[in-house]
Amino acid sequence: MTRTPTIAIAYDFDGTLSPGSMQEHSFIPEIGEQIDAFWGRGNGEAARLGADNILIYMHEMVKAAQREDVRFRREDIERHGASVGFFPGVVEGWFERLRAYGAERQVRIEHYIISSGLREMIAASAVGDQFDAIFASEFKYNADDVPVWAASAVNYTNKTQFLFRINKGALDLSDHAEVNAYIPEDDRPVPFRNMIYVGDGDTDVPCMRTVKEQGGVSIAVHPAGDAKGAEKTAKLKTDRRVHFTTDADYSDGSKLDAYVKAAIDKMVAVERLKALER
């Protein structure tokens, strides 16, 4: 190959890399509320108003902290991010191991997050420095670093735009021209055939379908031993949303590890053929 191809692995966060929602690890316990009560109130408000669930949950976080007189500045949100736990193998070298695997095969492996969770928490988590870009919801802050508005809200319907940004290398969200510019697929930094998407449920379906239908690989994961989760991901495969389903185990030698490496090998082979055809 005359150039180094790039393979991008894009992940959802909550339920994919981390069990549950990131707010459940320390924020909701800190405000002294039950998890079901917090989400139930937010979802109920969104339904009543016909509003976006993501914007409502962000507002609920601000209101709950004010109501319980709990500090909620940027540094506090980052502190909650640092407490987020992960599925097996995520912190224990998953990202580094795949980058090394790709380097041995003369391809660059990039890791991306596309999440409805909070960018601040993801960036401050134990793996926040492992991503080439984090596309997630984010607060706008005042001069005292207190959140006053939503700067961005990522929901399941707009998640796919970030796949096209990765595809075209248009990672600057303020640049709308580059992401809409015409670029032949083979000339794009990350052709869809070199993209892997890992998610866990219904909110990931648009991304799963887009990647799969454009020639990439889509994977659905569920917690090990979670029969309901396994049934949900199995349906995604039956409905042809994804290629593969397995436990959310990112350990070296796991089924997920083996499948992702096999997908990388296939993509490398295709790139070699493409290079010979040029």
N, C-alpha and C positions, 0 to 999 in steps of 0.2 A: 504494500500500500504506500502510495506516495505522500499521503497526508495522514495525520492521526485522527481517526474518526472518534466521535463522542457518542457515548451511550448515556442517556439520562434516566435515572430512576426517581420517579415522583411518588411521594407518599402522602396519604392523609395522616393525621396525627392521632386524634382521639379514637381509641378503639383499634387502631392500626399499629402504631408504635408504642402507645401507652394505654394501659387498661382504663376504661371509663373515660369521662371527660376531665380535662385538666383542672377545672374548677373544683372537682370533687376531692382532690388530693389534699388541699390545705385551705383554700379560700372559703368554701362552704362550711367546713368545720369551724373556722375562725369566727365566722359571723354567727355561729351557734344555731344553724338551721339544718334540718334534715334534707338530704339530697333530693328526694322526691318532691318535697314541698317547694324547694327553690325552683326546680325545673317546671313543676306543675303551675306555679304562679306565672312564670314567664311565658310558658306556652299558652296558658289561658288568656293572658293579656294580648298576646299576638293574635290569637283567634278572635278575640272580641273586637280588636281594632282592624283586623285584616292587614296586619303589619308584618314586616320581616322578622322572623324569629331571632335572627342573629343580632339585629339592632336592639331588639327588646331584651335579650339576655345581657347584652353589654350595659344597657340602661339599668337593668335589675341589679347588676353587680354594684354599680355606683350608688343606687338607692339603698341597697341592703347595707353597704358599708356605712353610709351616712346614718341610717336608722339605728344601727347597733354601735355607732360611735367608734368604728374601727378604721384605723389609718388605711388610706387607699390612694397612695401616690405611685408614680412610676416604679420607684424602688421597692414598694410593697408588692406590686404586681410581679416584678422580676423575682422577688423572694419566693412568691408562690410558685413561679416557674421552676425555681431551683429545687423545689420539693417534689416535683412530678416524678413518678416511678415509671418503669418501662418493662416491656415484655422481655423474656429471657434472650440474651445475646445482643440486644440493641446497644447497650452501653459497653458490652464486652467485645468491641472490635468489629461490629458488623460493617460499618461504613469504611473503615480503614482496610478491612480484609477485601472488600469488593474493589476498592480502588487499586489495591495491589494485584488482585486477580486480573483486572483489566490491563494494567501496565505490563504484566507478563505477556499479554496477547496483543500488545501495541495498540490499545484503545484507551481513551480517557473515560473514566466513570464519574459522572456528576450526580449529586444527590439534591433533590428539591422537596420542599414541603408545600402542599396546597391544602389549606385547612381553614375551617370556620372558627377555629380556636383563636386565641390571642397571640399575635406575633411576639409581643413583649415576653410572654411566658415561655414560648417555644425557644426564643433566642437565648433566654437565661437558663434553660434546662441543661441537663448534663450532656446533651448531644447538640446543643444549639450552634456550636461552632463547626459542625460537620456538614452543613448545607451550603450549596453554592448560591441559593436564594431561598427565602422563606416568604411565601405568599399566604397571608393570613389576615384576619381581622385586626384592627389596630385603633387605639384611642388617639384623639387629639388632646394635647395637654396645655394648661395655662402656664404662666411664668413660674408657678410654684410646683410644677409637675403633677398637678391634680387633673385627672381626666375630666373633660368638659363636653366632649362630643365624640362621635365615631368618625375617625379619619378614613377608615375603610371597613367594609363588611363583606366577607366572602361566604356566599351560600352555595347550595348544590347546583343552582342554575348558572351561576357565573364562574364556577370553578374551571370550566373548560377553556376560558380565555387564557388562563395561565399556561395551559399545555401549548397553545399556539405561541405564547411568548417564549417559552423554552425552545420550541421548534424553530423559531426565527431568530433566537438570540436577543429578543427585545425585552430585556429584563427591567428596564427603567419604566415604571408604571406611568410616569408623566409623559412618556413618548408614545403618542397614539399613531404617529405616521409609520413608524417602523413595523409595528405589529400588523398593520393593514396593507403594507406594501407587498406587491407581487414578487415572490422569489420562487424559482423552480425548486421542487422538493429536494432534488439531489444537491442543490446549492445551499440548502439551509443548514445551520450549525448542527441541529439534531433532527434528522429526518424521523418521521413518526415510526418508521420501521425499527429505529434504534431507541425506542422509548418503552419503559416498563412502568406500569402504574400499580401501586399496592394500596388497597383500601379494605374496608370492612363491612360496608352496608349500603343501604338505599341511597344515601346522600352522595355516594361515590359513583353511582350508576352512569351519569353523563360522562364522567371522565373515563370510566372503564370501557364504555361503549366506544367513545371517540378513539381511544388508543387502540383498541382491538380492531375496529373497523378500518383504521388507517394503517394497519400492518404491524403494530406493536404488540406488546404482551400485557395482559391485564390479570391481576392476581387478587383474590379475596382471602382474607385471613380472619380467624376467630380465636378466642382464648382456648387453650388446651383444656379439654374436659367439659367444654360448654356445649351441651347438646343442642340448645336452642340456637346458639350462634352458628354451629356447624350446619344446622338445617337451613338457616338463612343464607349462608354462603353457598351451600349445595344448590339452592334454588337459583342463585345468580349464575351458576354454571349451567344448570338445566335450561335457563332462559337465554343462554349464550351471551351473557354479559361479560364473562371472564373465561380465561383459558384454564385456570388452575385454582384450587382452594386447598387450604391447609391450616394447621395450627400457627398462631402468631409466635413462632419460635425462631428467632434470628441467630441461634447458636451455630457455630461451625459444625457442619455435617448434618444439620437438620434437613427436613424435606424442603423447606422454603429455601434454604441455602443452596441445596442441590439444584432446585428448579431454576432459581435466578441465575446461577452459574451456567446452567445448560442454555438458558435463553441468551446469555451474553455470548456463549460459544457460537450459537446459531447466527447472531447478529454479526459477529466477527467474520464468519464464513461468507455471509452475504456481502459484506464490505470488500472482502478480497475479490469476490467475483465481479463486483461493480468496478473495482480498480483495474481489473484485467480487461473489462469491456470498454474502458475509456480510450 
